[in-house]
Structures are given as C-alpha cells and as structure tokens.
Amino acid sequence: MKAKCVICEQIEILDDDSALAKRLRNRPVHTYLCNECDERIKQKTLKRLETGKFITNRGIKVKNDLD
Ligand SMILES: [Zn+2]
C-alpha cells in the first residue's frame, strides 16, 4: 500500500503485510509519518522534555522517566 507522510508529503510504499500497513488500514492515512519525520518528532519531543525539566527544576520537583 501507499502511505503519504503528513509532514513532508513524501509517498512511501509499505509492505501490505507489515504491522504498520495493517495499522494504517484501520486508521486515517493522515496519521502516517515517514521514518525521517518520525525521527524528527522524537528529537523535538525529547528537547521539549529537557526544556520542561529545566523549568521544573527551578521549583516543583517532577519525576522524569528519562533520568
Ligand atoms: Zn516525512
């Protein structure tokens, strides 16, 4: 099946039998992210967590699973 990345609009061909293809068939196609963008989102999320940690360390103590 074909899947279009929601961020860069790159079209990728997925193996119909792959777990990802099966998941996408049950969900709207717009949830698909290519590996590149998926990785980028992960990095952004990590950065946001680091920033959040920095702010919370000034006051409230928050348990951080990344430690
Ligand atoms: Zn992409």
N, CA, C, O and the ligand as a Tripos MOL2 file, in Angstrom:
@<TRIPOS>MOLECULE
protein
  269   267    68     0     0
PROTEIN
NO_CHARGES

@<TRIPOS>ATOM
      1 N           0.8410   -1.1990    0.0000 N.3       1 MET1
      2 CA          0.0000    0.0000    0.0000 C.3       1 MET1
      3 C           0.8730    1.2440    0.0000 C.2       1 MET1
      4 O           2.0400    1.2030    0.3870 O.2       1 MET1
      5 N           0.2850    2.3550   -0.4410 N.am      2 LYS2
      6 CA          0.9930    3.6250   -0.4300 C.3       2 LYS2
      7 C           0.5680    4.4300    0.7810 C.2       2 LYS2
      8 O          -0.6070    4.4370    1.1470 O.2       2 LYS2
      9 N           1.5210    5.1080    1.4040 N.am      3 ALA3
     10 CA          1.2120    5.9610    2.5420 C.3       3 ALA3
     11 C           1.9200    7.2900    2.3470 C.2       3 ALA3
     12 O           3.0990    7.3380    1.9950 O.2       3 ALA3
     13 N           1.1810    8.3700    2.5820 N.am      4 LYS4
     14 CA          1.7520    9.6930    2.4090 C.3       4 LYS4
     15 C           2.0860   10.2770    3.7690 C.2       4 LYS4
     16 O           1.2470   10.2970    4.6710 O.2       4 LYS4
     17 N           3.3230   10.7540    3.9130 N.am      5 CYS5
     18 CA          3.7350   11.3690    5.1670 C.3       5 CYS5
     19 C           2.9980   12.6930    5.3530 C.2       5 CYS5
     20 O           2.9210   13.5020    4.4290 O.2       5 CYS5
     21 N           2.4670   12.9060    6.5320 N.am      6 VAL6
     22 CA          1.6520   14.0900    6.7930 C.3       6 VAL6
     23 C           2.5050   15.3580    6.8490 C.2       6 VAL6
     24 O           1.9840   16.4550    6.6470 O.2       6 VAL6
     25 N           3.7870   15.2280    7.1160 N.am      7 ILE7
     26 CA          4.6470   16.4020    7.2400 C.3       7 ILE7
     27 C           5.3360   16.7810    5.9300 C.2       7 ILE7
     28 O           5.1930   17.9130    5.4670 O.2       7 ILE7
     29 N           6.0770   15.8550    5.3280 N.am      8 CYS8
     30 CA          6.8280   16.1960    4.1170 C.3       8 CYS8
     31 C           6.1080   15.7530    2.8470 C.2       8 CYS8
     32 O           6.5710   16.0480    1.7450 O.2       8 CYS8
     33 N           4.9850   15.0480    2.9820 N.am      9 GLU9
     34 CA          4.1580   14.6000    1.8680 C.3       9 GLU9
     35 C           4.8720   13.6380    0.9370 C.2       9 GLU9
     36 O           4.4880   13.4590   -0.2190 O.2       9 GLU9
     37 N           5.8990   13.0360    1.4550 N.am     10 GLN10
     38 CA          6.5980   12.0090    0.6910 C.3      10 GLN10
     39 C           5.7550   10.7480    0.6820 C.2      10 GLN10
     40 O           5.1980   10.3570    1.7070 O.2      10 GLN10
     41 N           5.6640   10.1130   -0.4790 N.am     11 ILE11
     42 CA          4.8780    8.8860   -0.5570 C.3      11 ILE11
     43 C           5.7920    7.6800   -0.4250 C.2      11 ILE11
     44 O           6.7880    7.5500   -1.1360 O.2      11 ILE11
     45 N           5.4350    6.8190    0.4860 N.am     12 GLU12
     46 CA          6.2310    5.6160    0.6990 C.3      12 GLU12
     47 C           5.3900    4.3930    0.4010 C.2      12 GLU12
     48 O           4.1790    4.3780    0.6220 O.2      12 GLU12
     49 N           6.0480    3.3830   -0.0990 N.am     13 ILE13
     50 CA          5.3680    2.1160   -0.3670 C.3      13 ILE13
     51 C           5.6100    1.1950    0.8280 C.2      13 ILE13
     52 O           6.7490    0.8930    1.1840 O.2      13 ILE13
     53 N           4.5230    0.7660    1.4240 N.am     14 LEU14
     54 CA          4.6400   -0.1290    2.5710 C.3      14 LEU14
     55 C           4.2650   -1.5440    2.1720 C.2      14 LEU14
     56 O           3.3760   -1.7660    1.3500 O.2      14 LEU14
     57 N           4.9520   -2.4770    2.7620 N.am     15 ASP15
     58 CA          4.6080   -3.8800    2.5830 C.3      15 ASP15
     59 C           3.2030   -4.1130    3.1510 C.2      15 ASP15
     60 O           2.9440   -3.8220    4.3190 O.2      15 ASP15
     61 N           2.3020   -4.6380    2.3150 N.am     16 ASP16
     62 CA          0.9120   -4.8350    2.7480 C.3      16 ASP16
     63 C           0.7950   -5.7090    3.9920 C.2      16 ASP16
     64 O          -0.1590   -5.5830    4.7610 O.2      16 ASP16
     65 N           1.7480   -6.5740    4.1810 N.am     17 ASP17
     66 CA          1.6900   -7.4920    5.3210 C.3      17 ASP17
     67 C           2.3620   -6.9440    6.5720 C.2      17 ASP17
     68 O           2.3210   -7.5740    7.6290 O.2      17 ASP17
     69 N           2.9790   -5.7710    6.4530 N.am     18 SER18
     70 CA          3.6730   -5.2290    7.6180 C.3      18 SER18
     71 C           2.6790   -4.7600    8.6780 C.2      18 SER18
     72 O           1.5280   -4.4470    8.3740 O.2      18 SER18
     73 N           3.1390   -4.7190    9.9090 N.am     19 ALA19
     74 CA          2.2770   -4.2990   11.0140 C.3      19 ALA19
     75 C           1.8110   -2.8620   10.8100 C.2      19 ALA19
     76 O           0.6760   -2.5150   11.1360 O.2      19 ALA19
     77 N           2.6970   -2.0330   10.2680 N.am     20 LEU20
     78 CA          2.3710   -0.6280   10.0430 C.3      20 LEU20
     79 C           1.2500   -0.4810    9.0140 C.2      20 LEU20
     80 O           0.3230    0.3060    9.2080 O.2      20 LEU20
     81 N           1.3380   -1.2390    7.9230 N.am     21 ALA21
     82 CA          0.3080   -1.1820    6.8830 C.3      21 ALA21
     83 C          -1.0370   -1.6240    7.4400 C.2      21 ALA21
     84 O          -2.0680   -1.0270    7.1300 O.2      21 ALA21
     85 N          -1.0290   -2.6530    8.2470 N.am     22 LYS22
     86 CA         -2.2720   -3.1480    8.8410 C.3      22 LYS22
     87 C          -2.8840   -2.0980    9.7640 C.2      22 LYS22
     88 O          -4.1010   -1.9140    9.8010 O.2      22 LYS22
     89 N          -2.0160   -1.4140   10.5070 N.am     23 ARG23
     90 CA         -2.4860   -0.3880   11.4220 C.3      23 ARG23
     91 C          -3.0860    0.7820   10.6480 C.2      23 ARG23
     92 O          -4.1320    1.3160   11.0170 O.2      23 ARG23
     93 N          -2.3990    1.1750    9.5560 N.am     24 LEU24
     94 CA         -2.8690    2.3190    8.7700 C.3      24 LEU24
     95 C          -4.2030    2.0230    8.0960 C.2      24 LEU24
     96 O          -5.0160    2.9250    7.8930 O.2      24 LEU24
     97 N          -4.4260    0.7630    7.7510 N.am     25 ARG25
     98 CA         -5.6760    0.4140    7.0930 C.3      25 ARG25
     99 C          -6.8650    0.6110    8.0270 C.2      25 ARG25
    100 O          -7.9890    0.8330    7.5780 O.2      25 ARG25
    101 N          -6.6090    0.5280    9.3100 N.am     26 ASN26
    102 CA         -7.6940    0.7040   10.2910 C.3      26 ASN26
    103 C          -7.8020    2.1310   10.7970 C.2      26 ASN26
    104 O          -8.6890    2.4610   11.5850 O.2      26 ASN26
    105 N          -6.8900    2.9700   10.3340 N.am     27 ARG27
    106 CA         -6.8830    4.3660   10.7800 C.3      27 ARG27
    107 C          -6.8020    5.2810    9.5820 C.2      27 ARG27
    108 O          -6.4370    4.8380    8.4930 O.2      27 ARG27
    109 N          -7.1370    6.5560    9.7560 N.am     28 PRO28
    110 CA         -6.9850    7.5040    8.6490 C.3      28 PRO28
    111 C          -5.5240    7.5740    8.2090 C.2      28 PRO28
    112 O          -4.6110    7.5230    9.0330 O.2      28 PRO28
    113 N          -5.3200    7.6910    6.8890 N.am     29 VAL29
    114 CA         -3.9750    7.7100    6.3230 C.3      29 VAL29
    115 C          -3.1650    8.9000    6.8450 C.2      29 VAL29
    116 O          -1.9360    8.8370    6.8920 O.2      29 VAL29
    117 N          -3.8390    9.9740    7.2320 N.am     30 HIS30
    118 CA         -3.1010   11.1690    7.6410 C.3      30 HIS30
    119 C          -2.3230   11.0060    8.9450 C.2      30 HIS30
    120 O          -1.6440   11.9340    9.3850 O.2      30 HIS30
    121 N          -2.4210    9.8290    9.5600 N.am     31 THR31
    122 CA         -1.6310    9.6100   10.7640 C.3      31 THR31
    123 C          -0.2270    9.1070   10.4250 C.2      31 THR31
    124 O           0.6070    8.9290   11.3140 O.2      31 THR31
    125 N           0.0280    8.8820    9.1410 N.am     32 TYR32
    126 CA          1.3170    8.3020    8.7840 C.3      32 TYR32
    127 C           2.4560    9.3200    8.7940 C.2      32 TYR32
    128 O           2.3120   10.4350    8.2940 O.2      32 TYR32
    129 N           3.5750    8.9240    9.3650 N.am     33 LEU33
    130 CA          4.8060    9.7250    9.3210 C.3      33 LEU33
    131 C           5.9040    8.8430    8.7440 C.2      33 LEU33
    132 O           6.0410    7.6800    9.1250 O.2      33 LEU33
    133 N           6.6900    9.4030    7.8200 N.am     34 CYS34
    134 CA          7.8160    8.6370    7.3060 C.3      34 CYS34
    135 C           8.8880    8.5380    8.3960 C.2      34 CYS34
    136 O           8.8390    9.2620    9.3910 O.2      34 CYS34
    137 N           9.8320    7.6580    8.2040 N.am     35 ASN35
    138 CA         10.8610    7.4450    9.2230 C.3      35 ASN35
    139 C          11.6030    8.7300    9.5680 C.2      35 ASN35
    140 O          11.8910    9.0060   10.7320 O.2      35 ASN35
    141 N          11.9030    9.5030    8.5390 N.am     36 GLU36
    142 CA         12.6560   10.7440    8.7300 C.3      36 GLU36
    143 C          11.9050   11.7190    9.6520 C.2      36 GLU36
    144 O          12.4810   12.2570   10.5980 O.2      36 GLU36
    145 N          10.6360   11.9360    9.3680 N.am     37 CYS37
    146 CA          9.8380   12.8740   10.1630 C.3      37 CYS37
    147 C           9.5500   12.2850   11.5390 C.2      37 CYS37
    148 O           9.5120   13.0000   12.5400 O.2      37 CYS37
    149 N           9.3480   10.9860   11.5710 N.am     38 ASP38
    150 CA          9.1000   10.3230   12.8460 C.3      38 ASP38
    151 C          10.2750   10.5630   13.7850 C.2      38 ASP38
    152 O          10.1020   10.8500   14.9690 O.2      38 ASP38
    153 N          11.4750   10.4360   13.2230 N.am     39 GLU39
    154 CA         12.6960   10.6400   13.9930 C.3      39 GLU39
    155 C          12.7890   12.0970   14.4530 C.2      39 GLU39
    156 O          13.1650   12.3790   15.5900 O.2      39 GLU39
    157 N          12.4360   13.0200   13.5430 N.am     40 ARG40
    158 CA         12.4920   14.4460   13.8490 C.3      40 ARG40
    159 C          11.5380   14.7930   14.9970 C.2      40 ARG40
    160 O          11.8830   15.5700   15.8880 O.2      40 ARG40
    161 N          10.3460   14.2140   14.9650 N.am     41 ILE41
    162 CA          9.3540   14.4530   16.0220 C.3      41 ILE41
    163 C           9.8820   13.9440   17.3610 C.2      41 ILE41
    164 O           9.7030   14.5790   18.4000 O.2      41 ILE41
    165 N          10.5380   12.7800   17.3120 N.am     42 LYS42
    166 CA         11.0860   12.2140   18.5400 C.3      42 LYS42
    167 C          12.1170   13.1560   19.1500 C.2      42 LYS42
    168 O          12.1320   13.3830   20.3600 O.2      42 LYS42
    169 N          12.9850   13.7040   18.2870 N.am     43 GLN43
    170 CA         14.0130   14.6250   18.7710 C.3      43 GLN43
    171 C          13.3670   15.8650   19.3970 C.2      43 GLN43
    172 O          13.7910   16.3330   20.4540 O.2      43 GLN43
    173 N          12.3340   16.3860   18.7270 N.am     44 LYS44
    174 CA         11.6350   17.5750   19.2330 C.3      44 LYS44
    175 C          10.9960   17.2850   20.5800 C.2      44 LYS44
    176 O          11.0480   18.1030   21.4980 O.2      44 LYS44
    177 N          10.3990   16.1170   20.6830 N.am     45 THR45
    178 CA          9.7450   15.7330   21.9350 C.3      45 THR45
    179 C          10.7660   15.6430   23.0540 C.2      45 THR45
    180 O          10.5160   16.0890   24.1740 O.2      45 THR45
    181 N          11.9260   15.0600   22.7430 N.am     46 LEU46
    182 CA         12.9730   14.9420   23.7500 C.3      46 LEU46
    183 C          13.4430   16.3180   24.1980 C.2      46 LEU46
    184 O          13.6530   16.5620   25.3860 O.2      46 LEU46
    185 N          13.6040   17.2200   23.2220 N.am     47 LYS47
    186 CA         14.0490   18.5720   23.5470 C.3      47 LYS47
    187 C          13.0400   19.2730   24.4350 C.2      47 LYS47
    188 O          13.3990   19.9750   25.3810 O.2      47 LYS47
    189 N          11.7570   19.0670   24.1090 N.am     48 ARG48
    190 CA         10.7010   19.7010   24.8940 C.3      48 ARG48
    191 C          10.7300   19.1620   26.3220 C.2      48 ARG48
    192 O          10.5270   19.9060   27.2810 O.2      48 ARG48
    193 N          10.9830   17.8710   26.4510 N.am     49 LEU49
    194 CA         11.0570   17.2720   27.7800 C.3      49 LEU49
    195 C          12.2260   17.8520   28.5600 C.2      49 LEU49
    196 O          12.1170   18.1320   29.7530 O.2      49 LEU49
    197 N          13.3530   18.0270   27.8640 N.am     50 GLU50
    198 CA         14.5330   18.5990   28.5200 C.3      50 GLU50
    199 C          14.2460   20.0150   28.9890 C.2      50 GLU50
    200 O          14.6160   20.4020   30.0980 O.2      50 GLU50
    201 N          13.5750   20.7940   28.1240 N.am     51 THR51
    202 CA         13.2230   22.1720   28.4720 C.3      51 THR51
    203 C          12.2940   22.1870   29.6690 C.2      51 THR51
    204 O          12.4720   22.9770   30.5970 O.2      51 THR51
    205 N          11.2950   21.3040   29.6420 N.am     52 GLY52
    206 CA         10.3290   21.2180   30.7370 C.3      52 GLY52
    207 C          11.0220   20.8770   32.0390 C.2      52 GLY52
    208 O          10.6970   21.4090   33.1000 O.2      52 GLY52
    209 N          11.9870   19.9740   31.9330 N.am     53 LYS53
    210 CA         12.7270   19.5420   33.1000 C.3      53 LYS53
    211 C          13.5200   20.7110   33.6840 C.2      53 LYS53
    212 O          13.5820   20.9050   34.8980 O.2      53 LYS53
    213 N          14.1210   21.4790   32.7790 N.am     54 PHE54
    214 CA         14.9130   22.6410   33.1780 C.3      54 PHE54
    215 C          14.0640   23.6290   33.9730 C.2      54 PHE54
    216 O          14.4850   24.1520   35.0050 O.2      54 PHE54
    217 N          12.8450   23.8720   33.4570 N.am     55 ILE55
    218 CA         11.9580   24.8290   34.1180 C.3      55 ILE55
    219 C          11.4810   24.2830   35.4700 C.2      55 ILE55
    220 O          11.4880   24.9930   36.4760 O.2      55 ILE55
    221 N          11.0650   23.0060   35.4750 N.am     56 THR56
    222 CA         10.5070   22.4490   36.7010 C.3      56 THR56
    223 C          11.5740   22.3180   37.7850 C.2      56 THR56
    224 O          11.2610   22.3460   38.9760 O.2      56 THR56
    225 N          12.8460   22.1730   37.3660 N.am     57 ASN57
    226 CA         13.9150   22.0450   38.3480 C.3      57 ASN57
    227 C          14.1030   23.3160   39.1720 C.2      57 ASN57
    228 O          14.6970   23.2900   40.2500 O.2      57 ASN57
    229 N          13.5890   24.4210   38.6510 N.am     58 ARG58
    230 CA         13.7060   25.6770   39.3950 C.3      58 ARG58
    231 C          12.7640   25.7000   40.5800 C.2      58 ARG58
    232 O          13.0110   26.3810   41.5750 O.2      58 ARG58
    233 N          11.6670   24.9390   40.4610 N.am     59 GLY59
    234 CA         10.6880   24.9820   41.5310 C.3      59 GLY59
    235 C          10.1850   23.6080   41.9090 C.2      59 GLY59
    236 O          10.7540   22.9170   42.7540 O.2      59 GLY59
    237 N           9.0930   23.2320   41.2510 N.am     60 ILE60
    238 CA          8.4290   21.9740   41.5840 C.3      60 ILE60
    239 C           9.2720   20.7750   41.1530 C.2      60 ILE60
    240 O           9.8380   20.7630   40.0610 O.2      60 ILE60
    241 N           9.3450   19.8040   41.9920 N.am     61 LYS61
    242 CA         10.0530   18.5820   41.6420 C.3      61 LYS61
    243 C           9.1180   17.6690   40.8490 C.2      61 LYS61
    244 O           8.0090   17.3640   41.2890 O.2      61 LYS61
    245 N           9.5820   17.2400   39.6770 N.am     62 VAL62
    246 CA          8.7660   16.3680   38.8500 C.3      62 VAL62
    247 C           9.5610   15.1180   38.5230 C.2      62 VAL62
    248 O          10.7270   15.1900   38.1340 O.2      62 VAL62
    249 N           8.9290   13.9930   38.6820 N.am     63 LYS63
    250 CA          9.6060   12.7380   38.3500 C.3      63 LYS63
    251 C           9.7790   12.6790   36.8290 C.2      63 LYS63
    252 O           8.8200   12.8640   36.0800 O.2      63 LYS63
    253 N          10.9940   12.4250   36.3910 N.am     64 ASN64
    254 CA         11.2770   12.3490   34.9690 C.3      64 ASN64
    255 C          11.7510   10.9450   34.6170 C.2      64 ASN64
    256 O          12.7780   10.4770   35.1070 O.2      64 ASN64
    257 N          10.9750   10.2790   33.7490 N.am     65 ASP65
    258 CA         11.2950    8.8940   33.3850 C.3      65 ASP65
    259 C          12.5720    8.7760   32.5790 C.2      65 ASP65
    260 O          13.1190    7.6810   32.4500 O.2      65 ASP65
    261 N          13.0610    9.8840   32.0340 N.am     66 LEU66
    262 CA         14.2580    9.8260   31.2000 C.3      66 LEU66
    263 C          15.5360    9.7460   32.0380 C.2      66 LEU66
    264 O          16.6010    9.3990   31.5270 O.2      66 LEU66
    265 N          15.4220   10.0620   33.3030 N.am     67 ASP67
    266 CA         16.6160   10.0300   34.1480 C.3      67 ASP67
    267 C          17.1230    8.6030   34.3490 C.2      67 ASP67
    268 O          18.1220    8.3940   35.0360 O.2      67 ASP67
    269 ZN          8.0570   12.8140    6.2320 Zn       68 ZN68
@<TRIPOS>BOND
     1     1     2 1
     2     2     3 1
     3     3     4 2
     4     3     5 am
     5     5     6 1
     6     6     7 1
     7     7     8 2
     8     7     9 am
     9     9    10 1
    10    10    11 1
    11    11    12 2
    12    11    13 am
    13    13    14 1
    14    14    15 1
    15    15    16 2
    16    15    17 am
    17    17    18 1
    18    18    19 1
    19    19    20 2
    20    19    21 am
    21    21    22 1
    22    22    23 1
    23    23    24 2
    24    23    25 am
    25    25    26 1
    26    26    27 1
    27    27    28 2
    28    27    29 am
    29    29    30 1
    30    30    31 1
    31    31    32 2
    32    31    33 am
    33    33    34 1
    34    34    35 1
    35    35    36 2
    36    35    37 am
    37    37    38 1
    38    38    39 1
    39    39    40 2
    40    39    41 am
    41    41    42 1
    42    42    43 1
    43    43    44 2
    44    43    45 am
    45    45    46 1
    46    46    47 1
    47    47    48 2
    48    47    49 am
    49    49    50 1
    50    50    51 1
    51    51    52 2
    52    51    53 am
    53    53    54 1
    54    54    55 1
    55    55    56 2
    56    55    57 am
    57    57    58 1
    58    58    59 1
    59    59    60 2
    60    59    61 am
    61    61    62 1
    62    62    63 1
    63    63    64 2
    64    63    65 am
    65    65    66 1
    66    66    67 1
    67    67    68 2
    68    67    69 am
    69    69    70 1
    70    70    71 1
    71    71    72 2
    72    71    73 am
    73    73    74 1
    74    74    75 1
    75    75    76 2
    76    75    77 am
    77    77    78 1
    78    78    79 1
    79    79    80 2
    80    79    81 am
    81    81    82 1
    82    82    83 1
    83    83    84 2
    84    83    85 am
    85    85    86 1
    86    86    87 1
    87    87    88 2
    88    87    89 am
    89    89    90 1
    90    90    91 1
    91    91    92 2
    92    91    93 am
    93    93    94 1
    94    94    95 1
    95    95    96 2
    96    95    97 am
    97    97    98 1
    98    98    99 1
    99    99   100 2
   100    99   101 am
   101   101   102 1
   102   102   103 1
   103   103   104 2
   104   103   105 am
   105   105   106 1
   106   106   107 1
   107   107   108 2
   108   107   109 am
   109   109   110 1
   110   110   111 1
   111   111   112 2
   112   111   113 am
   113   113   114 1
   114   114   115 1
   115   115   116 2
   116   115   117 am
   117   117   118 1
   118   118   119 1
   119   119   120 2
   120   119   121 am
   121   121   122 1
   122   122   123 1
   123   123   124 2
   124   123   125 am
   125   125   126 1
   126   126   127 1
   127   127   128 2
   128   127   129 am
   129   129   130 1
   130   130   131 1
   131   131   132 2
   132   131   133 am
   133   133   134 1
   134   134   135 1
   135   135   136 2
   136   135   137 am
   137   137   138 1
   138   138   139 1
   139   139   140 2
   140   139   141 am
   141   141   142 1
   142   142   143 1
   143   143   144 2
   144   143   145 am
   145   145   146 1
   146   146   147 1
   147   147   148 2
   148   147   149 am
   149   149   150 1
   150   150   151 1
   151   151   152 2
   152   151   153 am
   153   153   154 1
   154   154   155 1
   155   155   156 2
   156   155   157 am
   157   157   158 1
   158   158   159 1
   159   159   160 2
   160   159   161 am
   161   161   162 1
   162   162   163 1
   163   163   164 2
   164   163   165 am
   165   165   166 1
   166   166   167 1
   167   167   168 2
   168   167   169 am
   169   169   170 1
   170   170   171 1
   171   171   172 2
   172   171   173 am
   173   173   174 1
   174   174   175 1
   175   175   176 2
   176   175   177 am
   177   177   178 1
   178   178   179 1
   179   179   180 2
   180   179   181 am
   181   181   182 1
   182   182   183 1
   183   183   184 2
   184   183   185 am
   185   185   186 1
   186   186   187 1
   187   187   188 2
   188   187   189 am
   189   189   190 1
   190   190   191 1
   191   191   192 2
   192   191   193 am
   193   193   194 1
   194   194   195 1
   195   195   196 2
   196   195   197 am
   197   197   198 1
   198   198   199 1
   199   199   200 2
   200   199   201 am
   201   201   202 1
   202   202   203 1
   203   203   204 2
   204   203   205 am
   205   205   206 1
   206   206   207 1
   207   207   208 2
   208   207   209 am
   209   209   210 1
   210   210   211 1
   211   211   212 2
   212   211   213 am
   213   213   214 1
   214   214   215 1
   215   215   216 2
   216   215   217 am
   217   217   218 1
   218   218   219 1
   219   219   220 2
   220   219   221 am
   221   221   222 1
   222   222   223 1
   223   223   224 2
   224   223   225 am
   225   225   226 1
   226   226   227 1
   227   227   228 2
   228   227   229 am
   229   229   230 1
   230   230   231 1
   231   231   232 2
   232   231   233 am
   233   233   234 1
   234   234   235 1
   235   235   236 2
   236   235   237 am
   237   237   238 1
   238   238   239 1
   239   239   240 2
   240   239   241 am
   241   241   242 1
   242   242   243 1
   243   243   244 2
   244   243   245 am
   245   245   246 1
   246   246   247 1
   247   247   248 2
   248   247   249 am
   249   249   250 1
   250   250   251 1
   251   251   252 2
   252   251   253 am
   253   253   254 1
   254   254   255 1
   255   255   256 2
   256   255   257 am
   257   257   258 1
   258   258   259 1
   259   259   260 2
   260   259   261 am
   261   261   262 1
   262   262   263 1
   263   263   264 2
   264   263   265 am
   265   265   266 1
   266   266   267 1
   267   267   268 2
@<TRIPOS>SUBSTRUCTURE
     1 MET1         2 RESIDUE 1 A MET
     2 LYS2         6 RESIDUE 1 A LYS
     3 ALA3        10 RESIDUE 1 A ALA
     4 LYS4        14 RESIDUE 1 A LYS
     5 CYS5        18 RESIDUE 1 A CYS
     6 VAL6        22 RESIDUE 1 A VAL
     7 ILE7        26 RESIDUE 1 A ILE
     8 CYS8        30 RESIDUE 1 A CYS
     9 GLU9        34 RESIDUE 1 A GLU
    10 GLN10       38 RESIDUE 1 A GLN
    11 ILE11       42 RESIDUE 1 A ILE
    12 GLU12       46 RESIDUE 1 A GLU
    13 ILE13       50 RESIDUE 1 A ILE
    14 LEU14       54 RESIDUE 1 A LEU
    15 ASP15       58 RESIDUE 1 A ASP
    16 ASP16       62 RESIDUE 1 A ASP
    17 ASP17       66 RESIDUE 1 A ASP
    18 SER18       70 RESIDUE 1 A SER
    19 ALA19       74 RESIDUE 1 A ALA
    20 LEU20       78 RESIDUE 1 A LEU
    21 ALA21       82 RESIDUE 1 A ALA
    22 LYS22       86 RESIDUE 1 A LYS
    23 ARG23       90 RESIDUE 1 A ARG
    24 LEU24       94 RESIDUE 1 A LEU
    25 ARG25       98 RESIDUE 1 A ARG
    26 ASN26      102 RESIDUE 1 A ASN
    27 ARG27      106 RESIDUE 1 A ARG
    28 PRO28      110 RESIDUE 1 A PRO
    29 VAL29      114 RESIDUE 1 A VAL
    30 HIS30      118 RESIDUE 1 A HIS
    31 THR31      122 RESIDUE 1 A THR
    32 TYR32      126 RESIDUE 1 A TYR
    33 LEU33      130 RESIDUE 1 A LEU
    34 CYS34      134 RESIDUE 1 A CYS
    35 ASN35      138 RESIDUE 1 A ASN
    36 GLU36      142 RESIDUE 1 A GLU
    37 CYS37      146 RESIDUE 1 A CYS
    38 ASP38      150 RESIDUE 1 A ASP
    39 GLU39      154 RESIDUE 1 A GLU
    40 ARG40      158 RESIDUE 1 A ARG
    41 ILE41      162 RESIDUE 1 A ILE
    42 LYS42      166 RESIDUE 1 A LYS
    43 GLN43      170 RESIDUE 1 A GLN
    44 LYS44      174 RESIDUE 1 A LYS
    45 THR45      178 RESIDUE 1 A THR
    46 LEU46      182 RESIDUE 1 A LEU
    47 LYS47      186 RESIDUE 1 A LYS
    48 ARG48      190 RESIDUE 1 A ARG
    49 LEU49      194 RESIDUE 1 A LEU
    50 GLU50      198 RESIDUE 1 A GLU
    51 THR51      202 RESIDUE 1 A THR
    52 GLY52      206 RESIDUE 1 A GLY
    53 LYS53      210 RESIDUE 1 A LYS
    54 PHE54      214 RESIDUE 1 A PHE
    55 ILE55      218 RESIDUE 1 A ILE
    56 THR56      222 RESIDUE 1 A THR
    57 ASN57      226 RESIDUE 1 A ASN
    58 ARG58      230 RESIDUE 1 A ARG
    59 GLY59      234 RESIDUE 1 A GLY
    60 ILE60      238 RESIDUE 1 A ILE
    61 LYS61      242 RESIDUE 1 A LYS
    62 VAL62      246 RESIDUE 1 A VAL
    63 LYS63      250 RESIDUE 1 A LYS
    64 ASN64      254 RESIDUE 1 A ASN
    65 ASP65      258 RESIDUE 1 A ASP
    66 LEU66      262 RESIDUE 1 A LEU
    67 ASP67      266 RESIDUE 1 A ASP
    68 ZN68       269 GROUP 0 **** ****
